[in-house]
Amino acid sequence: MRTDNTDGMTKTVMIIGGGIGGLALAHGLRQAGIEVAVYERSHARTEWLQGYRIHINPHGSRALRACLEPAAWQAFLDTVSTGDGGFGFTTEGFEDLLRITHDDIAVSPDPAEQHYGVSRISLRQVLLSGLDDVLHLGKTFTRYETTADGRVRAYFEDGASATADLLVGADGANSRVRGQLLPHATRIDTGVTAVAGKHRLTESALARLPKRLTRDANLVIPAGRGNLFTAVWRHDRKTVAPDGSLPTGFLLDNTADYTFWAYADAADQFPSDVDGYDGAALMSLILDRTRDWSPELRQLIGGSDADTVNLVRIRSASPVEPWPTGPVTLLGDSIHNMTPMAGIGANTALRDADLLRRQLIAVRDGQTSQAAAVAEYERQMREYGFAAVKQSLRNARQAASANRFGRTMFRAVLRTMSAVPPLKRRFARAFGS
């Protein structure tokens, strides 16, 4: 059976999944004049009124600028939340080990080299704009088959089918496309569990909590078990909903300021029945675990809305060896799903979108064949994608480590960097890249 189309060109692309990476790729291909269609299982845009805020780093910013038309890129810049916070590493007593300011992290005035905060709701709305004629809703993918001429046909639950030169699986961590293409590519339970919540930044909360908790992100590294991550999210400057208005009674998290927190430890350190705990019980559990911590940190946890507190079992993709290139490939969480412990999952998906866009433009321009272009995309994507998976998995397992010596040494290294300006500047540059 052929593994490439007749002339090696990519005339049509179908994307399974309307997430951040898939939509960014659709924009990029459309700008390049490559016919593209997105198939999304949701039946209406209003089904996407959920999610939380994410961090867009320079990798993600560069990819968005490259994929989006100038007006859409400006819409993104107009939407992102404001903030000038830095990042701190602290003890459980909330004593600084190392604190990096916003100015330390900022490396370039170029908007595409900056860090941003944005809600998934708002980012997805920006990415949905201008794609009405290529977005097909209510299409649940079931399987694909390679045709005799080397193209690929996708089948959907409603009985419909579609054919293209290239199928891109961008259907998330539980990808059905990956399940067929790489049935051996599994996700693992990392053995780490997190409890996360949100503390609304009302006027009273801003007066009560220290600025380090209402301005900066923080990683609390106790001498003993677990750790606590905090991040401040300001409201998006443009609060958008798919129909242009806010649904009655629905709290869109792009309209509120809050400090997000997540406490992580080894799964075996939690009660066996913890999956049945409600938000109030989870919050009480973490307050008990942190009873010797600083009052400020406990106030952050205890002052959260119990309805926002939930349990997360941390899972991660396993590295995948190279596979034979064909008319089907994968993007984002569908191939390199990672833990949230590095904050780079969405950025890696955007990086995938830009890389695949550039490879397919080279096919359009007659510089290479589709097979060669996709093979090169997959080679590079595996390299940086699974490096990101490794980094996020390492961070997760460090959170669950009971190695007191290792924690003591890490805290000592952070204190040394804080005391030696050249080391601190070098770390800040690497942290901000």
Number of C-alpha atoms within 10 A of each C-alpha: 8 13 20 25 23 12 10 19 20 24 17 16 23 25 27 29 29 25 22 22 29 30 28 29 31 29 26 27 25 19 15 15 11 18 16 23 22 25 24 23 17 16 13 12 15 12 9 17 20 14 13 15 21 18 19 23 21 21 21 27 22 20 25 27 20 21 26 25 16 11 9 19 19 14 19 23 18 13 23 23 20 15 15 10 20 19 22 23 21 21 20 21 15 20 12 17 22 20 22 21 14 17 11 18 21 19 17 11 8 10 14 20 18 20 20 21 21 25 26 22 22 28 20 24 22 22 25 21 13 12 16 9 9 15 20 19 16 15 22 20 23 15 16 20 15 20 18 13 14 21 23 24 19 20 17 17 13 11 9 11 15 14 18 24 25 27 26 22 25 32 27 23 19 14 19 21 27 24 14 14 19 14 10 11 18 16 17 11 12 19 15 25 25 23 20 24 27 25 23 22 20 12 8 9 16 15 11 14 16 13 11 19 22 26 19 22 23 23 21 25 24 21 17 15 19 25 23 23 19 25 23 24 30 24 22 24 16 16 21 20 19 20 10 9 9 15 13 6 6 9 12 20 22 27 16 15 19 23 22 25 26 23 22 28 23 21 18 11 13 16 10 9 7 13 13 10 14 14 20 16 15 21 24 14 16 19 17 12 14 20 11 11 17 14 15 16 23 16 15 23 26 17 15 23 15 19 11 15 23 20 20 14 15 21 20 22 23 18 18 14 7 10 11 8 17 23 25 24 22 26 31 28 24 24 31 30 25 29 25 17 21 16 16 23 25 24 24 29 30 28 26 28 31 27 22 25 26 19 20 28 21 17 21 19 10 12 12 17 21 29 21 17 22 23 19 16 22 21 14 14 24 19 11 15 27 20 14 21 25 20 16 21 23 16 16 28 18 22 26 24 18 16 12 13 11 13 19 14 11 14 20 13 14 19 18 15 18 19 13 10 11 11 13 20 16 12 17 21 13 11 13 17 15
